[in-house]
């Protein structure tokens, strides 16, 4: 496949990449849409006319954010829904209340580098559960809504952190492997990319495609366990710049029917054979079709055990 390149780059903003795009009548769900780059992602969608739902853990706390977004964008179609990605009953409850088509699902919410091993009630490592399994369950539950849109996209937020680890298929929950915060985070973000590969392989025939994005280094609450953002200043982005790659992947007509790829700085990333000092590019294990199949099977099995 030819690598996709664009006229945009590192400094491009969400407004830049959506110039001339009209999303009136299209419906968008953004997990974690009331914090961090999720806010700017929601604002950008609202400004191009989308009907936006912020899927958040605490809708009451997010209400002022939704109010501000309505005012700043001039779009009153901004809604709140409750989703705790580490609680599968919450995920199911959100999907059960959804009706009608869904044109874009942005798997934006996430947690990073928890200093100590934490588990869900199922015994799943919390970063893998939140960053991947919760989003996997949400997409599965909303599959019918996505298919009914006729041409839907799922944007899966990955990270350069995926370069720290492939998915540890034999021990993803760190039952044997000693827990390391960045290995666990890296595994979860590799999973986010493989999910995009898996979605496209299975659902493209239904008009559903997915790509993974690396938003960039943006100072948000995501780094609360790492002492703040430590990326060199010249590699840091504003939230508006951080939302750009997501908005491009979600809205650009150039990506019609295109999926299973990893984008950074609003361009498809180069595949790299090692982790470099600038942490750019995508590891081959994160795009591997066999790994995507294995992860899909593992995720399906884990969710089935939960529902059994």
NORFENZI-V823470 format. One record per residue. N is the residue number from 0. RES is the residue in one small letter. OMEGA is omega in degrees with one decimal (none if undefined). Layout:
N:RES:OMEGA
N:RES:OMEGA
This chain:
0:x:177.6
1:x:179.2
2:x:-178.2
3:x:175.5
4:x:-175.9
5:x:176.0
6:x:-178.9
7:x:-179.0
8:x:-173.0
9:x:-172.8
10:x:-178.9
11:x:179.8
12:x:177.3
13:x:177.8
14:x:179.1
15:x:-171.3
16:x:179.9
17:x:178.3
18:x:179.9
19:x:179.4
20:x:177.0
21:x:-179.3
22:x:178.8
23:x:179.7
24:x:178.7
25:x:-174.5
26:x:-173.5
27:x:171.3
28:x:179.2
29:x:174.9
30:x:-176.9
31:x:-173.7
32:x:-178.5
33:x:177.4
34:x:175.7
35:x:-179.6
36:x:175.5
37:x:179.9
38:x:-179.3
39:x:174.3
40:x:178.6
41:x:-179.4
42:x:-179.0
43:x:177.1
44:x:-179.6
45:x:-177.8
46:x:176.6
47:x:168.9
48:x:-176.6
49:x:168.8
50:x:-167.9
51:x:173.0
52:x:176.0
53:x:-179.3
54:x:-169.1
55:x:179.8
56:x:-176.0
57:x:-178.2
58:x:179.8
59:x:179.3
60:x:-178.2
61:x:-175.8
62:x:178.1
63:x:177.0
64:x:178.6
65:x:178.3
66:x:-180.0
67:x:179.1
68:x:177.5
69:x:-177.5
70:x:-174.9
71:x:-177.7
72:x:-174.3
73:x:-178.4
74:x:-179.7
75:x:-176.0
76:x:176.1
77:x:-171.6
78:x:178.7
79:x:173.7
80:x:-177.0
81:x:173.5
82:x:168.5
83:x:-172.5
84:x:177.2
85:x:-178.7
86:x:-173.6
87:x:176.3
88:x:175.6
89:x:177.9
90:x:-179.7
91:x:-180.0
92:x:177.5
93:x:-177.8
94:x:-179.3
95:x:-179.1
96:x:-178.8
97:x:174.2
98:x:-179.4
99:x:-175.2
100:x:173.5
101:x:-174.5
102:x:-179.7
103:x:171.1
104:x:178.7
105:x:178.7
106:x:-170.2
107:x:-173.7
108:x:177.3
109:x:174.3
110:x:-170.7
111:x:166.3
112:x:175.5
113:x:-172.3
114:x:-179.8
115:x:178.3
116:x:175.6
117:x:-176.4
118:x:170.6
119:x:178.7
120:x:177.8
121:x:-176.1
122:x:-179.7
123:x:175.1
124:x:-164.8
125:x:179.1
126:x:177.3
127:x:-179.1
128:x:-176.1
129:x:-173.1
130:x:-179.3
131:x:-170.4
132:x:177.9
133:x:178.2
134:x:176.2
135:x:179.3
136:x:179.9
137:x:179.0
138:x:177.1
139:x:-177.6
140:x:180.0
141:x:-176.7
142:x:-179.7
143:x:178.9
144:x:177.6
145:x:-179.5
146:x:-177.7
147:x:177.1
148:x:178.0
149:x:-180.0
150:x:-173.5
151:x:178.0
152:x:171.5
153:x:176.3
154:x:-176.5
155:x:-177.9
156:x:175.2
157:x:-176.6
158:x:170.2
159:x:175.4
160:x:178.2
161:x:179.9
162:x:179.0
163:x:-178.6
164:x:164.7
165:x:171.4
166:x:179.7
167:x:-170.3
168:x:-178.2
169:x:-179.9
170:x:-176.6
171:x:-177.2
172:x:178.7
173:x:173.3
174:x:179.7
175:x:179.1
176:x:177.3
177:x:-177.0
178:x:172.7
179:x:-174.7
180:x:-175.5
181:x:172.0
182:x:178.7
183:x:177.8
184:x:179.8
185:x:177.2
186:x:-176.5
187:x:-178.8
188:x:167.3
189:x:177.9
190:x:179.0
191:x:178.7
192:x:178.3
193:x:176.2
194:x:178.5
195:x:176.7
196:x:-178.4
197:x:178.3
198:x:-176.5
199:x:179.8
200:x:-174.6
201:x:-168.2
202:x:-178.2
203:x:179.0
204:x:175.7
205:x:179.0
206:x:-179.7
207:x:176.1
208:x:-179.6
209:x:172.6
210:x:177.5
211:x:179.2
212:x:169.9
213:x:-173.8
214:x:-176.0
215:x:-177.9
216:x:-178.0
217:x:-179.8
218:x:178.7
219:x:176.5
220:x:179.7
221:x:-176.8
222:x:-175.6
223:x:178.9
224:x:-175.9
225:x:-179.6
226:x:179.5
227:x:-178.1
228:x:-176.9
229:x:177.7
230:x:176.5
231:x:-173.6
232:x:-176.3
233:x:178.1
234:x:179.9
235:x:179.1
236:x:169.4
237:x:175.6
238:x:179.2
239:x:175.7
240:x:-179.9
241:x:-179.8
242:x:-171.4
243:x:-176.7
244:x:175.9
245:x:-177.8
246:x:177.3
247:x:-177.6
248:x:-177.3
249:x:-168.7
250:x:-170.9
251:x:174.5
252:x:179.0
253:x:-178.0
254:x:176.4
255:x:178.5
256:x:-178.1
257:x:179.0
258:x:177.3
259:x:-178.3
260:x:-176.2
261:x:-176.3
262:x:171.5
263:x:-179.0
264:x:175.3
265:x:173.2
266:x:174.4
267:x:-176.6
268:x:173.1
269:x:173.7
270:x:-177.1
271:x:-178.5
272:x:175.4
273:x:178.2
274:x:-179.2
275:x:-177.4
276:x:-179.5
277:x:176.4
278:x:176.3
279:x:179.1
280:x:-178.8
281:x:179.4
282:x:-179.2
283:x:-179.7
284:x:-179.3
285:x:179.2
286:x:-173.7
287:x:-175.9
288:x:179.2
289:x:176.0
290:x:178.9
291:x:177.3
292:x:-179.2
293:x:178.8
294:x:178.7
295:x:179.6
296:x:179.0
297:x:-178.5
298:x:178.3
299:x:179.0
300:x:-179.6
301:x:178.9
302:x:178.5
303:x:176.8
304:x:178.9
305:x:-175.8
306:x:-177.5
307:x:none
